[in-house]
Amino acid sequence: MNTQEREIKLYIQDLPALAERLRICGAELIHERVLERNIRLDTADHSLERGGRLLRLRKDARARVTYKDNAVFEDGVVSRTELEFEVDDFEMAWRLFEALGFRVAARYEKYRREYQLGDVLVMLDELPFGNFVEIEAANNILIDGMVQMLGLDGSRGIATNYLGLMHIVKERLELPFEDLTFENFAGLTVAPSDLGVEPADASG
């Protein structure tokens, strides 16, 4: 599928309160909480990362290949080209990319719940270093409307992706590992300032 993805990503301190706000607003839970395992792929010389592109294999209830490019950050919202399709066999897809010369550049995990209200998708994400909400829609007006409905501060939109945040926290806390996994972060406390973000919910 070829789409122009448009979304805002915000750091959240009280995720249960946000889930309750979504319920009150009438949002439908369309995908239950599930663990996602992601592999970012790149060439040996990191040509995709250097060009601002992303190639990813994702495994949750499904297996998907995703390519992202041409990211633009404006007024807290990121828009970019996204190509995504499902594959029947995650391991076979990985073997194909490996045969084409791609390697694992990073691994990351998160738990995600997905809601829908009208034409807006809302994803509640639990990462090893904190909780986030992603709000996705066709235009900024719909995104801004949902941000306001949920009582969030849209000016605190995050420009980078989760691996970009991993790079920030790795440098600031001098972490000895590369992968963003729950096992690696077990026992660690990560503050919003360690990620370079500010909470967007009222409790922050």
C-alpha positions in Angstrom: 0.0 0.0 0.0 1.3 3.4 -1.0 0.1 6.2 1.4 1.2 9.6 2.7 1.4 9.0 6.4 0.6 12.0 8.7 0.9 11.7 12.5 1.8 13.3 15.7 3.8 11.5 18.4 3.5 12.6 22.1 5.1 11.4 25.3 2.4 10.4 27.9 2.8 10.0 31.6 -0.6 8.5 32.4 -1.5 6.1 29.7 -4.5 4.5 31.6 -6.1 7.9 32.0 -5.7 8.5 28.3 -7.2 5.2 27.4 -10.2 6.1 29.6 -10.5 9.5 27.9 -10.6 7.7 24.5 -13.4 5.4 25.8 -15.4 8.4 27.1 -15.0 10.1 23.7 -16.4 7.1 22.0 -13.3 5.7 20.3 -13.4 2.1 19.3 -10.7 -0.3 20.4 -9.9 -1.9 17.0 -6.7 -3.8 18.0 -6.1 -5.2 21.5 -2.8 -4.7 23.3 -0.1 -6.8 21.5 3.6 -7.1 21.6 5.3 -5.8 18.5 8.8 -7.0 17.5 10.5 -4.8 14.9 13.7 -5.1 12.9 15.2 -2.1 11.1 17.1 -3.2 8.1 20.0 -1.4 6.3 23.0 -1.9 4.1 26.4 -2.5 5.5 27.2 1.2 5.0 23.9 2.4 6.5 22.9 4.0 3.2 19.2 4.0 4.1 19.7 5.7 7.5 22.0 8.3 5.9 19.4 9.0 3.3 16.6 9.5 5.9 14.9 6.3 4.8 13.6 3.4 6.9 13.1 -0.3 5.9 11.4 -2.4 8.6 10.1 -5.9 9.3 7.4 -6.0 12.0 5.8 -9.0 13.7 2.8 -8.8 15.9 -0.5 -10.5 15.1 0.6 -10.1 11.5 3.9 -9.8 9.7 4.6 -6.6 7.6 7.2 -4.9 5.6 7.3 -1.1 5.8 9.4 1.5 3.9 9.3 5.2 4.9 10.9 8.2 3.2 10.6 12.0 2.7 9.8 12.9 6.3 8.7 16.5 6.9 8.2 17.8 10.5 5.9 20.9 10.8 3.8 22.1 13.7 4.5 19.0 15.7 3.2 16.7 12.9 5.3 14.4 10.8 4.3 13.6 7.2 6.1 11.1 5.0 5.8 8.6 2.3 4.9 5.1 3.5 4.8 1.8 1.6 3.5 -1.2 3.6 2.3 -4.7 2.9 1.7 -7.9 4.7 3.8 -11.0 4.3 2.8 -14.6 5.1 6.2 -15.6 6.5 8.2 -13.2 8.7 11.4 -15.5 8.7 11.2 -16.0 4.9 10.9 -12.2 4.3 14.0 -11.7 6.6 15.9 -14.3 4.6 15.1 -12.6 1.4 16.3 -9.2 2.6 19.4 -10.9 4.0 20.1 -12.5 0.6 19.8 -9.0 -1.0 22.5 -7.7 1.2 20.5 -6.1 4.0 21.5 -6.6 7.7 19.9 -6.0 11.1 20.6 -2.3 12.0 18.5 -2.3 15.2 15.8 -4.2 17.0 13.0 -2.6 19.1 9.9 -3.7 20.9 6.7 -2.1 22.1 3.2 -3.0 23.2 0.5 -1.3 21.2 -3.3 -0.7 21.4 -5.1 0.9 18.5 -8.3 2.9 18.6 -10.4 4.6 15.9 -12.7 7.6 16.1 -14.1 8.6 12.8 -11.3 9.0 10.4 -8.6 9.2 13.1 -6.4 6.4 14.4 -5.0 6.6 17.9 -2.2 4.2 18.9 -1.2 3.9 22.6 2.4 2.6 22.8 4.3 1.2 25.7 8.1 1.4 25.1 10.9 0.1 27.3 11.7 3.7 28.1 8.2 5.3 28.4 4.7 5.6 27.0 3.5 7.4 24.0 0.5 8.2 21.8 0.5 8.4 18.1 -2.4 10.1 16.3 -2.7 9.5 12.6 -5.2 11.1 10.1 -5.3 12.4 6.6 -4.8 16.1 7.6 -3.6 18.3 10.4 -7.1 19.6 11.2 -8.3 16.1 12.2 -5.1 15.5 14.1 -5.3 18.8 16.0 -9.0 18.1 16.8 -8.1 14.8 18.4 -5.2 16.3 20.3 -7.6 18.9 21.8 -10.3 16.3 22.5 -7.9 14.3 24.5 -6.6 17.3 26.4 -3.1 17.0 25.2 -0.4 19.6 24.3 0.2 19.4 20.6 3.1 21.8 20.8 5.1 18.9 22.3 5.0 16.8 19.2 8.2 14.6 18.8 10.1 15.0 15.5 12.0 11.7 15.6 11.0 8.0 15.7 11.5 5.6 18.5 14.9 4.6 17.3 15.9 8.2 17.2 14.8 8.5 20.9 16.8 5.4 21.6 19.9 7.1 20.2 19.3 10.1 22.4 18.9 8.1 25.6 21.8 5.8 24.8 24.1 8.8 24.6 22.7 10.6 27.7 22.7 7.6 29.9 25.8 6.0 28.3 23.9 2.7 27.8 26.1 -0.2 26.7 23.5 -1.8 24.4 21.9 -1.0 21.0 18.6 -2.7 21.0 15.4 -1.1 22.4 14.0 -4.2 24.2 12.2 -4.6 27.5 15.0 -7.0 28.6 17.7 -4.4 28.1 15.8 -1.7 30.0 14.7 -3.9 32.9 15.5 -2.1 36.2 16.4 1.2 34.4 14.5 4.4 35.1 14.3 6.8 32.2 13.0 10.3 32.7 11.4 12.4 29.9 14.5 14.7 30.0 16.7 11.7 29.2 14.7 11.3 26.0 14.7 15.0 25.2 10.9 15.2 25.4 8.2 16.8 27.5 4.9 15.1 28.7 1.9 16.1 26.6 -0.8 15.1 29.1 -2.2 17.2 31.9 -0.4 15.3 34.6 2.9 16.3 33.1 
